[in-house]
Amino acid sequence: MEREFEKYLGGPTQSTSDRMHITINANNVIGFNNNLYRLLGKPPAVYLHFSRVRDIIVIEPVSSLRLPTAFPVKQKTSVGWRINAAPFCKHFNIRIDSTERFISPDLRDDGSLHLKLSETVTIRQIRRKKRQ
């Protein structure tokens, strides 16, 4: 195929009950759906890890909010959850300019979730103001 064409990596839309939907936005909020929250074990909090070499965020569920370095998981809507990851993103210099959906979140046998920052699709861009 000619080089001027780009392959869309986002894939087709799946039903919310079947997919693991997780995003990160410009406000450094990690958002995910009920299905993913259930697969994580419905944790009240998580640890966040980052591999600078592999450009991967790892979310590790924990069973207590009382742990000093744990990030609380808060209900965003009736179908969604969020983690305010601003201190984490600031520390590791993770900069997001739009809302990005992770294409293939990898839920491991140990319960951790691996998210590749190099494998995202922009789902909401910040619109530029019109020239006057």
C-alpha positions in Angstrom: 0.0 0.0 0.0 1.2 3.5 -0.7 3.0 5.4 2.1 0.5 8.3 2.2 -2.1 6.1 3.8 -2.2 5.6 7.6 -3.7 2.5 9.2 -6.3 3.2 11.9 -5.3 1.3 15.0 -8.4 1.9 17.1 -10.5 -1.0 15.8 -14.3 -1.2 15.7 -16.6 -0.1 18.5 -17.3 -2.9 21.0 -20.2 -3.0 23.5 -19.3 -1.5 26.9 -20.0 -4.8 28.6 -17.3 -6.6 26.5 -14.5 -4.1 26.3 -11.8 -2.8 28.6 -12.0 1.0 28.0 -9.4 3.1 29.6 -8.2 6.7 28.8 -5.9 9.3 30.0 -6.5 13.0 29.4 -4.8 16.4 29.5 -5.8 16.9 33.1 -3.9 13.7 34.0 -7.0 11.8 34.9 -7.1 8.1 34.1 -10.7 7.0 33.4 -12.1 3.6 32.8 -15.3 1.7 32.5 -17.2 -0.6 34.9 -16.0 -3.7 33.1 -12.3 -2.9 33.6 -13.0 -1.9 37.2 -14.6 -5.3 37.8 -11.7 -7.1 36.1 -9.2 -5.2 38.4 -11.1 -6.6 41.4 -13.0 -3.3 42.3 -10.1 -1.9 44.3 -10.6 1.2 46.5 -7.1 2.4 45.5 -4.1 1.6 43.2 -0.4 2.0 43.0 0.9 3.6 39.8 4.2 2.6 38.3 6.1 3.8 35.2 8.8 2.3 33.0 10.7 5.2 31.4 12.5 2.7 29.1 9.4 0.9 27.9 7.0 4.0 28.2 4.4 1.9 30.1 2.2 2.8 33.0 1.3 0.0 35.3 -1.8 0.1 37.6 -1.5 -2.2 40.6 -4.7 -2.7 42.6 -4.4 -2.4 46.4 -7.0 -3.3 49.1 -6.7 -0.2 51.3 -7.0 3.6 50.9 -4.8 4.0 54.0 -1.5 3.2 52.2 0.4 6.5 51.9 1.4 6.2 48.2 -1.9 4.7 47.0 -4.1 6.7 44.6 -7.9 6.4 45.4 -10.2 5.1 42.7 -13.3 7.3 42.6 -16.6 6.8 40.8 -16.9 9.3 37.9 -20.4 8.4 36.6 -22.7 5.4 36.9 -20.6 3.6 34.2 -17.1 5.0 34.9 -14.2 5.4 37.4 -11.3 7.7 37.6 -7.8 8.1 39.1 -6.4 11.6 39.6 -2.8 10.9 38.5 -1.5 14.4 38.3 1.4 14.0 40.8 2.4 10.8 39.1 2.3 12.3 35.6 4.2 15.4 36.8 6.9 13.4 38.5 7.5 11.2 35.4 7.0 14.1 33.0 4.1 12.4 31.2 2.4 15.1 29.1 -0.9 14.4 27.4 -2.4 17.1 25.1 -5.7 15.4 24.4 -7.8 12.5 25.6 -6.1 9.2 24.6 -7.6 5.8 24.6 -5.3 2.8 25.3 -5.7 0.4 22.3 -4.8 -2.8 24.1 -4.7 -2.6 27.9 -3.0 -5.7 29.2 -4.4 -7.2 32.3 -1.8 -9.6 33.8 -2.3 -12.7 35.9 -0.9 -10.9 38.9 -3.9 -8.4 38.6 -1.8 -5.5 37.3 -2.8 -3.5 34.3 -0.1 -2.5 31.7 -0.8 0.5 29.5 1.5 1.4 26.6 1.7 5.1 26.0 2.9 4.4 22.5 -0.3 2.5 21.7 -3.1 5.0 22.1 -5.7 6.6 19.9 -6.8 10.2 20.2 -10.5 10.3 21.0 -10.9 13.9 21.9 -8.7 16.7 20.7 -8.5 20.2 22.2 -10.1 22.4 19.6 -8.3 25.5 18.5 -10.0 28.8 18.7 -11.2 30.3 15.4 -9.2 33.2 13.9 -11.0 36.4 13.9 
